[in-house]
């Protein structure tokens, strides 16, 4: 079997908060890290892979189900995989399609031991996906990290539903592992060093979560995720589950909190030992003119910004606020809140693009600050100040 090329080394730790240096076949990842979400191999809002490099993106995340039903994973394989198609030379994580088992529940979804049958949200055709199919699709995409196929049950589902679901997810994980091992040996496989992350499930039932974490940890996978949160439970329940579960996941492996979240969520989760994050909030909010700021989130549609010639955030080095770095080291200068508001009102794509660029840059910068705080041994002070500012913003 091909050797999986990954090195994960914790280089800073304060309590349970950790910062790691992770080497993959597609480059280095420094954690904590926010993965910029490009569902169909593109960030919504007209953001290119060159833009992602400018704003310090380390990992791009794409969606297995959406790429399977649009263009098709077999075509993408013929094009050389996601990296070649996107012109992106850094790590990519692909989800498994398991979340669509949850989100497309109203399409006549049928969950069986073999896999899941549901209807495409695009044309209504029947789609079947199981562990083997998910691994084959992700192998065709040739991502750096592939996620195991799982069922994401509603967070507040009862024990009678949760326990059989989690047991099936464990059996599916074993099938994912077996199929990925087979694919890594096939001559036509583009990325024979693809990494498989397992997913912990169990709703808000701590005992189920802990037992599942113990079971999947025995498989010695390259990484582990906590799934099925941010799907209807309270923030308090989310933090409680992380408190209970993360200690039972391997400490020398990357941990990923799926689909989370807000800046406050991420600070709290890093404090509990999480490395990886993804969320659509920064790009979705940006497309609606809502931008993140050290002093609070701004709605650029507001009349107050009609004649405001300041950048979105003073001191921000994103292309929207500071402009583009020229060959002589100078910057072109950023765009004003007034101009971006004008673009949004005029329905010009540039307005959305600048807001998305700023928001993603803000998230990337927040993670960078967390890494420095942990590695320099000042996490507690940084966390306290950051949560205080975020609390004021949200009040």
N, C-alpha and C positions, 0 to 999 in steps of 0.2 A: 504493500500500500504506500502511496506517496506520502512523504513527510509533510505535515502541516507546518508552514512557516509562521510562527508567532512567538513573540517574546513579550511578556508582560512583567514589568518590574515596578513595584511601589517605590517612589522616590521621595515621598513626603506623607506624613500622617499626623493628624491631630485628633485624638479621640478616635471616633470611627470614620471621620472624614479622611479620604485618601486621595493622593494625586499620583498617577502612574505614567510611565513611559511604555508605550505599546508599539511593537514593531510588527508590521504585516507585509505581505507580498507586494502591497501597493503603497507602502510608505508608513511613516510614523504617526501615531495618534497620541497626543498628550491629554491626559484626563485630569479633572472632569471636562467633558466635551459635549457641546450641543451639535447634533447632526441636523444640517439644514435640509428641510424636506422638499424633495423634488418628485412628487408623486409619479408623474409619467416621464421621468428623466428630465425634468425641467422645473425650475422654481417659478411658480405662478407670479406674474408681474413683470415678465420680460427680463429676468435676471439670467445672465449667461454664466458659463463656467469660468470665464475670465473675471467676471464680477466676483464670483465666489472666492477666487484666489486673492483678489484685492482686499476683501473684508476679513480674511483670515479663517476661512472655512477649512476644517480638517476632514470632515466626513460628510458625504452627501447620502441621503436616504431616498430610495425609490420603492414603489409599491408593486409587488409581484402580481397581484390580481389585475390591477389597472394596466400593466404592461402586457399581460397575457391577453386581455380583451381588446387592447388598442395596439395596432401594429403587429403584436404577437412575438412571443419570446423566441420562436424558431427563426423569424426574420432577423431579430436582434442578434442572435447567435451568428447568422450568416454575415452580419455587418461587423462581427468581431467582438460582440459583447457590449455591455453598457459603457465601459471605459472608453473604448475606441469610438463608439457612436457619439458619445457626449463630449469627447475631447477633454476628458477629466482623468488625470493621472494619480489622483489620491484615493484613499479608501472609499468604498461604497458599501452601505448596508442595505439589503433588501428584506422587507418583511415577508411573511410566509403566505399571506392571503387569509390567515386565520381570523384576523379582525373582521374581515368581510363576512365570516360565518356569523358574527354578532350583528354587524351593521345592516346586513341584507336579510335579516330574519323575516321581514314582511314580504319577501319575494317567493314564498312557497318553499323555503329552505327545508331540506330533509337531512338530518344528521344520522349517519349509521356508523357502524364499526369500521367499515371500509373507508369512509370519507364523507364528504358533504356534497349535496346536490342543491344548486340554487340557480336563479335566473340572472342573467347579465342585466345590469342597470342601464346598459346602452341600447340593446336591441331585444331583450327579453329571451334570448336563446338559453337553453338549459346548459349549465356548466357543472362538470363534476371535478372535484379536487380532493385528493387525499394526501397523505404524507409523501408518498412516492412522486406523485404529480408535482407537488410543491417543490420538492428537491430538484426535480428535472427542469422545471421552469427556472428556478434560481440558478441552476448550473448553466442553463442556456444564457442567462443574463450575465453570468460570470462575475458576480459581485464578490467583494472581499469577505463580507460576513453574510451568511444566510441564516434566517431565523427558522426554527422548527415550526412545523404545522401544528396548531393547537386550536382548541375551542376557547373563545373568550366569553365566559358566561356573564350574564348581568351581575353587577357587583352585589346587588341586594337579593339575589336569588336565594331560595331556601336550601337547607342542607341536603334534602332529598334530590335536588337537581345538581347541586355543586359536586357532591362526592363522586357520583358515577362519571360526571363530565371530566373531573380531574384525573380519575383513573384511566379514562380513555385517552386523555392528552398524554399521559405517561406512556401508554402503549404506542401511541402515534410517534412519540419522540424516539422510541427504540427503532421504529420503522424508518424514520428520517435518518437516523445515524447509520443504519445499515445501507440505505440507498445512497447516501452521500459517499460512504466508503467505496461503494461499487462505482459510482460516477467518477471518483478521483483516479480510478485506474483505466478509464476509457480513453482511447487515443484521441477522440474528437473533443474531449472536454477542454475548454479554454483555460479555466483556472482550476488546476488540480490541487491547489492549496487553499481552497475555499474553507472558511471557518464556520462551524455550526454552533449557534447559541441556543441553549434550551430555555424554555419559558416556564416560570412558576405561576400557577393559577390557584384559585381557591376562594374567590370573592373576598369577603371581609371576615372569613372564619379562620382565626389564627391557627387553630390546631390542624386544619386541613392544609393551610399554607405551609406550616412548618414541616409536616410529614412529607408533603410533596417536595419541598426544598431538599430534605434529606435524601429522598429517593433519587432525584435527578442529579444531585451532587456526586453520587456514586459512579455516574457515567463518565466522569472526568472529561467533560466537554471543554472547548476553548473559552467559553463565556456563558453567562447566565443572565436572564432577564426576569423582571417582575412585571407580569402582564395583568390585564383585567382590572386596572385601577384607572381613575379619572373617567369612569363610565357610569357615574351616578352616585357614588358614595361621597361622604363629606371629606373635607381635607383632614379632619381629625382622624377619621378612619384610615385614610391613606397613610398618614404618619404612623399610626399605631401598627398597621400591618408591616410597614418598613422596619419599625423597631423590633417587631417579633421575628421577621423572616430573614432579613439580611445577615444576621449572625450565623444562620444555618446554611448560607451559600459559601462556596469556597472563597477564602480571603485573598488567595493568590491568583484570582481570575477576575476579569472585568465584570461589573454588574451594570445592568441597563434597566432603567425605569421607562417603560414604553408609554408614549403618548402624553408625556408630562413635560412642560407645563408652563405655568406662570413663573416669573422670576422668583417669587417667594417660594413656590413649590420646589424649584430647583435648589435653592439655598438650603431649605429644610431637608431635602433628599440627600444632597451631598453630605450634610452633617450626619446622615445615617448610613453613609458608606456607598452611595451610588456614583458610578463613573460616567455613564452614557445617558443622554436625553434626546428626545425628538418631540416636536409639537408643531402644529400648523399655526399657532397663535401669531407669531411675529409676521408671517407673510399674509395671513388672512386679515389681521388688523391693519397692516400697511395698505392693503388694497382698498380699505375703507377709510383711509386718511387718518387712522389712529396710530400715533407714533410714540415710542418709548423715550423717556427722558429721565435724567437723574432726579428731577424734582417731581416726577409724575407723568402719566400718560397724557399726551395732548391730542385733541381732536381738531385737526387742521381745517375742518369745515367751518369752525366757529368764526363768527364775524370779527372777533378780537384779533385775528391774525391777518386781516385784509391788508393792513399797511405795516406789518411786522417784518422788518428787513433783517432780522437775526436768523442764523441758521436754526435748524430744528433743535440742536443742542450745541452750545459753546464747548469747544475742546474735543468734540467727536471727530475722529479721523476718517469717517466713512466718505464715499464719493458724493453723497448728498450734502453733507455738512462742510467738508474740507475741499472737495474737488478731487482731481486726479493729479498724481505726482508726475512732474515732467522730468525730462532727462537731466536738467540742471539741478534737480532736487527741490525745486519750488512746486507749489500747488496752484491749480487753476482758480481756486476759490469756489466755495460751495453755493448752494441755492438758498434763497430766503424762504421763510415760512409763507410770506405773501405770494411769492411766485408759485410755490408748490400748491397752495390753496387755489390759486387761479387755474392751474393745470387740472386739479381735481374737479373744479366746477365746470371747466370746459370739456371734461371727459377725455382729456388727453392722457394716453398711456404713460407718458413720462412721469406724471404725477404719482401714479401708483408705483411705478418702478423705483422712484427715489425714496418713497416711504418704505417699501419692502427692503431695499438695500440698507436703509438706516436701521430698521428693526432687526434684521439679521446681524448686522454689525454690532448692535447693542447687545444681543444675546451672546455673540462670540466673545465680545469684550468682557461681559460679565463672567463667562467661564474662565477667561484668561486671568481675571482678577482673583477668582477662587483658587486657581492653580498656584498663583504666586503666594497667596495668603497661607495656603496649606504648606507649601514647600519652605516658606520662610518662618514657619512656626507661629504665625499670628492669626490663625483661623478664628479663634474664639472672639477676638476683638473685632475682626473684619465682619464676621457673621452678625454680631450684636448690632453693629452700626448699620449694616445692610438691611437687616430685618426691621430696624427702627425706621429707616427711610422708606422702605416699602410699605410699612404699616401706615405711615403718614400719607403716602401717595394714594392708598386704597381707602382711606377714611373719608 
